[in-house]
Each structure stands twice: as structure tokens, then as C-alpha cells.
Amino acid sequence: MRAEATLCPLVVSYFKRHLSIPALCSSFVFQTAEGFNGRNAGSPKDARFCSSVGCEFSPDISFFGSRIDSSFCSDALKFFTERKFVRQGKELHSWIIRAGLARGQSLQNQLLSMYLKCGEFRHAFQLFNKMPNRNVVSWNIIISGLISNSYNVGCTLVEVEEVTGDFSRESLVLLFFKRMMAGMVQPNYITFISVLAACVELWSIEVGKQVHCCITKLGFGSNNFVGSALLDLYAKFRYVADACKVFDTLDSRDLVVWNVMMSCYNSNGLARETFGVFKLMTSQHLNGDDFSFTTLLNTCSVMGSYELGMQIHSMIVKLSYGSDVLVASALVDVYSKCGEIQDARKAFDAMNVQNSVSWTTMIVGYGQNGKGEEALALFRQMLRENLKPDELTLASLLSSCANMDTLNESMQLHVYAYKNGLEAFLSIGNALIHAYYKGGSLVSAFKSFSAISKPSLVTWTSMVCAYAFHGLAKEAIELFDEMLFEGVEPDRIAFLGVLSACSHAGLVDKGLQYFDSMRRDHQMIPDSEHYTCLVDLLGRAGGLEDAYRILIKMPFELNTSMLGAFIGACKVHGNIKLAKWAADMLFVMEPDEPVNYMLMSNMYASAGNWNQVSQMRKLMRTKCCNRVPGCSWIESGGQLQVSFKVSLKRVHLSSLHLGDKLKETVSLMILYSHSRLQDVSLSCSKV
């Protein structure tokens, strides 16, 4: 009897220590062979259980009989749940039924939890429907298990008592909650946390408010856990005033409540209120934690406040949160978005532990500040550290390559994404389209577009802009119309792309049609960029008077882009009077911009008015102290070779060498053309 009494604790102890099903089964065999009067542990019956759990040998349930108790089954179910061993859990369920332990409330709840956490919803519902007694724990398991589970019910046909149909996980949560209330089972705070999370997932504020009423009636309004869930609900729906009312009803606020309230203000763009809550929190002798400082730093990023970011940084150092990876990554982000990329790199280098999030934040920061080469160098260093970049990292790098017009690096990143299974991400596909068309490879951009199974609005817009960028107006218009046919609602950028395409192709009627469609069909008010495209469209086609009338009746102030486009159109059609009208306003807006004076100078030069050209040049030298020299660049050897031009002198370090190479190339071309001409003449003479 001593061996029998200690059998289960010994097995469970071994089981917990080794976390191995085969080892567990071997332990059963060894101990039972010694403890049960010499019964043959290697019989066919003993082998059945072992084969069912993937082992070569183990006794079955009939061998143990009454010696398997609730404690053993409870520990075994916990183990099967952690390891997602569904088949073994089902077999243990059958053992529990055969051993007469199935009516225990605790084991029933554990079985229910196992099925839910392993994604076996049908078995969970069947078990739940057959449970004779359901306490609040049972209801909480089914409700919280549905909302917190990573598996998706999808359109699975399920039966919930007398209700049969297709449900989503969130709808099932509300359905079970209604059944719970109808069954006169008193919910607790765990129930309400899960139900409020379901309201967020279903995006139903009305149901959330109804649940809030139920919370108040049952006296859970002052519970911090429920209060935090309510704050999160109202924050997600931008009901900030209601969130404040909930916050005020909480008497003994803990740090989590303060953090959620700060996050509520931050997510709704209320920076001053975010810092006001933090100040009030510190007055209650709470210093904050890593989540608090991450929220404050995110607020500084949105505000673009470098000074506030530095003050928060000093508090982080004083309270010893500088070693936290999330806080340090937020510091890198705030310095990057404030344009202080060197401080961002210092914060990055000061991190004791750097994970993929911190590396990605620094790479994105370089990309946002136009430091594409540094971003690529850091990416290579990240790979040497054996860290796996994610889709955000590659999308940021591809955007950097697009800004640098480095097609070679874009192709290498594309290959890396393909090899590592990241090409399927929509953000990667959109970034590839942008990088390829900015690099001049429209064919590769279209291939990337075609590879996306479900293109989003950004995908369609990127390809429309790609065609417009390369002057393919017909293709841009056809793709835009196809997007509308697919039911994708265009945004301002999509209209900007198709208007630009119409402008470059001189399709005035089509452009006006799209411009009118913005307001008429899509309820969009055109902004200054759309009016700039419209002025350019009319001006290029010779409708200068129409463009002039649009400019003087503009619903907002004129900007330099509109006036510059109008002057360019006047130059093409030789209308000096209207060009001078626009130039006078342009000189007031940007008196120290050389390109404005060059526009008028070229205008007068094309008309042969050299006195005015001289005056414009003199005015430009007087007003513009520092004229930025023109430059050209080419990618060579993985690097951008930039050549500046001042008058007739090139200031590139290799200018003399480049000039000699150019002369040599031209000479070879001339010799080659002469030899080809001689070959052609000889062949003609033979004929």
C-alpha cells in the first residue's frame, strides 16, 4: 500500500522535473512493475497507452484502476495544456470518465481550459453543454478562453445549447455572457475584463456602454482591473470624456490605472494632458515604470519636442530605467523623430542589451533622416550579430533605397526578403514597388505589384504613381479605373497620382473629370497639391487664362508650387505678362530662393529680352547669398558618386579622371561607328 500511495506523487514529480511524455511513461512502467505484486508491466494492455502518447511502452488505465486520482489528472492536464498535446489530453479525458472522476467540477474546468487553449472549440462547446453544474469559474474559462486564444473559430458551425450557427470568437463571448446572466450566475471582475475586450474586438461601443451599465449595477465600478479595461475601451473609441469619468470613479488607483490613462491621452493626441496625468501621478508618490516612460517618450515623438525628450531621459537615468530595452528603444525613436540622429545613435550604443526592436528603431531613424547609407551599414551589422530583421526593418530599408535611387541595394534586399519568407508581407510588397520605380525599373515594380494577392489602397496608389512618374499616363489611368472597379476607395494621394499622369500627357478633359469626381463622388475637398496639378494641367495644354482664374479664386492662399508651375507653363507658351504677375508674388514669398529668379531669367531669355535677363541675374546675386550648385550622381561600386557643377568647373574629387575617361569613351565610340560604316559600305559594294 505504501508503494501504491506514493505512486502518483512520484510520477508527477518525475513528470514535472523532466517535462517528457516518454520519460513519464517509463517511470510508470518501472514503479508499477515493482509495486503491484509482480504483474507483467509489458503486457499488450500496458502497451496501448504508451503507443497512444508516442512511446514504445506504458500501462493503460485499467492497470491503475482507482490509483489514478484527481491530483494526478490535474497535473497531467496542466502539462498537456502547456505543451498543446491535444491527442494525449483527449485520451486522459477518456481515462477520467472511465475512472469515475468526470463529475468533479475542478477537473471539468481544467478539461474545458485545455480544449480552448489548444484550439479545440467544438470539443470545448460539447463539454461545456454537458456540464451539469457551471460555476463562475466555468463561465470565465469559456469567455476568457475565447477572447485570449490565438486560434480563430472562423466560420465553424458550433452549438451553444439550443443556439446553432456561425459565430466569430467575439460574438461567442457576448453570447456566453448573455447565457451566463440568464442562468443567474454572478459574474466577477475576470468576466467583465474579457467581455470588454470582446467589445473592442467587435468595435462596438454601444455594447461596451451596456456592459459598463451592468458593471456599475453589480458594484464593480471601483475595481481597478475593470476600470483599466473600461479606460482602454473608451480610449480605443476616442471617448476621452467618458474615460475621464471612469478614471475619477476609481478611488485607490494603482500604477496600471495611471498608465492606461496616460496611454488614453497619448493615443488621442492630447500631449499636455498626458504630462498632466504623469505630474499628478508623481504627486501621489508613484514614480512610474517602463510603460509610463515609454508612453511619455512616444508623446514627445508625436510633439517633436527635443527638450521634453531630454528631460524625460534624465528622469529615466535617475530612476535606473535606462537599461530597459523598450525604454531605450523609445529614446532612440524620440531623438530620431526630432532630427537629432547623433543623439539617437548615442542612446542606441549605450544600450546594454539590443534586440531586433532596438535595431529596427535605429534603422528606421536613419531612413527618416535621409541617412540611407548609414541605415544599410547598420543592417549589415545587424546581420553579423545574428539578429533576424522583420518586415518593418526591410520596408524601412527599401524606402531608404528609394530615396537614394540605389537599385542594386533594392534588388539585394528583395532577394533577402524572398529567401527569408518576408516577401508575402504587404508592407514589403508596397516598399518594393516604390523602390523599383524610383530606381527606374518599372518592369520590376509591376512584377512586385502583380505578386501581391490582395493589394491594398497603398499598393494600388504606389503603382499608379509609378506609371505617372515614368510618364505612362494611359497605364496610370487604366490602373486607377481598375482600382475603382475593384471597389477600393481612393485617397488624396491616389488622385494626386492620376492627376499628375493626366498633366504630363496633356489629357485636360480626363484630368478635369477626376478633379470634379473628388468632390462629387468621393466627398473629398481638393487641397493645395491637387490645385497645383490642376494649374499645371491647364497650363501645359495652353489654358493659361483658365489656370489664372483658378489661381485668383483659390479657396486658400497661393503657395510657391502653384506659382512655379504657372510660370513654367507661361514660359512654354510665351506669356510674359502672366508670368510677371506670378513672379512678383513668388519673390515676396521666397525672396532668397535662386530658382525663382532663374525661372524669370529663362523666361526673358526665351523671349530675347536680355536687359531683363541681366536685371534678374543681378537681383538674384543681391538677394541670394548662397546659391546651391547643381549636381548629378551615379551609382558605382555600391556607392553614390556625386558630381557638383559650379560654372564650367567640376568640383568632384575625380573630375579630371572622369573627364579623361569620358574622352576615351567618346573616341572609342567614334572609331566603332567608323568601322561599322566601313563594314556596311563593303557589304553594299559586294551586293
Secondary structure, DSSP 8 states (H G I E B T S, - for coil): -HHHHTHHHHHHHHHHHH--HHHHHHHHHHHHHHHSTT--TTSHHHHHHHHHTT-S----HHHHGGG--HHHHHHHHHHHHHHT-HHHHHHHHHHHHHTT-TT-HHHHHHHHHHHHHTT-HHHHHHHHHH-S---HHHHHHHHHHHHH-SS--TT-EEEETTEEEE--HHHHHHHHHHHHHHTT----HHHHHHHHHHHHHHT-HHHHHHHHHHHHHTT-TT-HHHHHHHHHHHHHTT-HHHHHHHHHH-SS--HHHHHHHHHHHHHTT-HHHHHHHHHHHHHTT----HHHHHHHHHHHHHHT-HHHHHHHHHHHHHTT-TT-HHHHHHHHHHHHHTT-HHHHHHHHHT-SS--HHHHHHHHHHHHHTT-HHHHHHHHHHHHHTT----HHHHHHHHHHHHHHT-HHHHHHHHHHHHHTT-TTSHHHHHHHHHHHHHTT-HHHHHHHHHT-SS--HHHHHHHHHHHHHTT-HHHHHHHHHHHHHTT----HHHHHHHHHHHHHHT-HHHHHHHHHHHHHHH-----HHHHHHHHHHHHHTT-HHHHHHHHHT-SS---HHHHHHHHHHHHHHT-HHHHHHHHHHHHHH-TT-HHHHHHHHHHHHHTT-HHHHHHHHHHHHHH-SS---EEEEEEETTEEEEEEEETTEE--TTHHHHHHHHHHHHHHHHHHHHHHHHHHHHHHHH-
